[in-house]
Amino acid sequence: MSEDKDITDFKSEIDRAYQNALHSEKGGDAKWKTFMQSYGAENLSEDETNMLLNSEMKITKGAYPLELRRVYEIIVRKYSAQNNEGLRNSADNFNMDDEIKKYYQRIKPFSGMGDIFSNASITMNKYSEGLQKSKHYTFKCKNCGAPRLEEMQYDNCLFCGSKLFENAN
């Protein structure tokens, strides 16, 4: 019975983090920052926040996905360290990338069908100019679609925190 309660506690804690992030103001508010600090999660720096506010990856509300990921990671580590095998399995099998992607789908701006075609024609010239000759392209995050913001960025997405490249182990 205790195992079921522990798994319920894990899911409840994950949901509480999600709800706090979702219901905070755009970019995260003071309540969200306090919530993050209660877990010991690192807030985005002012420079990181400004960079994300001016990036192509827009949000209409809520904390940034990277900050939610930082809280999720702490929760998962906490429950992965338990002696309860079912609980460890629940924590270890928590699909961080999928959950962050679902969260981003909730906070990104709505774009109707008209916006899709308008955006495609506008950005086609912006990003494809000269590509036929040089065959270059922008590397995008496999999870959220954010472009790699720095040329030498090879670790994690600056928007959602997913790994940009898989390790060849």
SVG drawing of the C-alpha trace seen along z (x, -y; Angstrom):
<svg xmlns="http://www.w3.org/2000/svg" viewBox="-7 -41 39 44">
<polyline fill="none" stroke="black" stroke-width="0.4" points="0.0,0.0 2.9,-2.3 4.3,-1.8 1.1,-3.1 1.1,-6.1 4.7,-6.9 3.9,-6.7 0.9,-8.9 3.1,-11.4 5.6,-11.4 2.8,-12.1 1.3,-14.7 4.6,-16.5 5.2,-16.5 1.7,-17.8 2.2,-20.6 5.3,-21.7 3.5,-21.7 0.6,-23.7 2.8,-26.3 4.8,-26.7 1.7,-26.9 -0.2,-29.4 2.7,-31.8 3.0,-35.0 4.9,-34.9 8.5,-34.0 7.7,-33.1 6.7,-35.3 7.9,-35.8 5.7,-32.9 7.2,-30.6 10.8,-31.7 10.0,-31.0 8.6,-27.5 11.8,-26.8 14.0,-27.9 12.0,-25.6 13.5,-22.7 16.9,-24.3 16.5,-24.7 18.4,-27.4 16.5,-30.3 17.4,-31.6 19.8,-34.5 18.7,-37.9 20.8,-37.5 19.2,-34.1 15.7,-35.4 16.3,-38.4 17.8,-36.2 14.7,-33.9 12.3,-36.8 13.9,-38.0 14.2,-34.5 11.9,-33.0 10.5,-30.6 7.6,-32.6 5.4,-31.9 2.1,-33.5 2.1,-32.5 3.9,-30.4 7.5,-29.8 10.1,-28.8 10.3,-25.1 13.9,-25.0 13.0,-26.1 10.3,-23.5 12.8,-20.9 15.2,-21.9 12.4,-21.3 11.4,-18.0 15.0,-16.8 15.2,-17.4 11.9,-15.6 12.9,-12.6 16.3,-12.4 14.6,-12.5 12.2,-9.6 14.8,-7.6 16.9,-7.4 14.1,-5.7 14.3,-2.1 10.8,-1.5 11.3,0.4 7.9,-0.6 8.6,-4.3 12.1,-4.1 10.7,-2.7 8.0,-5.5 10.7,-8.1 13.2,-6.5 10.6,-6.0 9.3,-9.6 9.7,-10.9 11.1,-14.3 11.3,-15.4 7.7,-14.4 6.4,-16.2 8.3,-19.4 7.0,-19.2 3.4,-18.9 4.0,-21.8 5.4,-24.0 2.3,-23.1 0.2,-24.7 2.2,-27.9 3.1,-28.7 1.0,-31.2 -1.9,-29.8 -1.4,-30.1 -4.2,-29.3 -3.9,-27.9 -3.5,-31.3 -0.5,-32.0 1.2,-28.8 1.3,-29.8 2.1,-33.4 5.0,-32.4 6.3,-29.9 6.5,-32.5 8.1,-35.1 10.7,-32.8 11.5,-31.0 13.4,-33.9 14.9,-34.7 16.4,-31.3 16.8,-29.8 18.6,-32.6 21.8,-31.2 21.1,-27.7 20.9,-26.2 24.5,-27.1 26.0,-26.3 23.6,-23.5 23.6,-24.8 20.7,-24.6 19.8,-25.6 20.0,-22.8 16.8,-22.6 16.0,-20.9 14.4,-17.5 12.0,-18.1 10.7,-21.7 11.9,-22.9 13.9,-25.8 16.9,-26.8 20.3,-26.4 21.0,-30.0 24.7,-29.8 26.9,-28.4 29.1,-26.4 26.2,-25.1 26.5,-21.4 25.0,-20.5 21.4,-21.3 18.6,-23.4 18.6,-26.8 14.8,-26.9 13.6,-23.5 16.8,-21.9 16.7,-18.7 20.0,-17.3 20.7,-18.7 22.8,-15.7 22.7,-12.1 25.8,-10.5 27.4,-7.8 28.2,-5.4"/>
</svg>
